[in-house]
């Protein structure tokens, strides 16, 4: 997987700068070395967020991944127990 060049906090800072409207988006993209398509993808994902919101999003994504793993392990355990129970009858 390609390593990200910008942190989520840096992305939010660029988006906030664009929201202030001091510079055109094309100039912001050029100064930060990203394409306009990348900028609009960032805006779609992080639009309206503050830095603390991004940090909370990271925490939630990490917790969600942990819970998904626990659920998968639990489902596997249930399937194994059902298989063992069906063989005993």
N, C-alpha and C positions, 0 to 999 in steps of 0.2 A: 504494500500500500504506500502511496506517495506521501511523504511527510509534508505537513502543512507549513506554508511559508509564514502565515499570519496566525496569531493566537485569536481566540474568539473575542478577547477584550480589545485587541487592535482593530478587528473588523468592526466592532460596535463603535469605536472611536471614529473610524472613517465614515460610517453611516451617519453618526451624529454630526460630523462636519458637513456632510452633504445636506442633511436636514436643515442646517443653519442657512444654507443657500449662499454662502460667501463666494464659493467658486462653482463653476459648472461641473457637472458629473464627469464629462469627458476629461477635464483638466485634473480632477481628483484621481481618476483612474490612471492617467498618465503619470502623475506624480508618485503614485503608490505602486506602479508597475503591474497593474491588473487590467484585464479586459473589461469592457462594459458589461458583457454577459456575466462575468464573475461578480461584478458589483451588484447586478440585479438579482443574481442567485443569493448573494449575501443578504440583500434587502428582503428577499422573500423569506429567508430563514430567520434572520435576526431583526427584522423591521420593528421599530418601536421599543426595543429592549434597552435596558441600561446594563452597566457592567455587573451589578449585583444579580440581575435577572439571568445573565449568562452563567454566572457561577452556580446559581440555583438549578439551572437547566442541566449543567454538568453533573451535579449531585443526583438529580432525578434520573438521568440516563444511567448513571452507575448503579443506583438502587434498582432500577428496572431490569438491568442486565442480571443482577444478582438474584432477583426474584424469578426471572425467567429460568435461570439455571436451577434454582430450587424446585420449581414446578416441573421441569423436565425430569429431574432426578426422582421426584415423587411419583410421576406418571410411570416411569420405568419400574420403580419398586412395586407399584400396584399391579402392573402387567405381569411381573414375575410371580407375585403372590397368587394372582388368578390362575396362572399357568400351573403352578404347583398344586393349588387346590383342585383344579380340574383333573389332574393326573391321579390324585389320591382317591377319587370317587370312582 
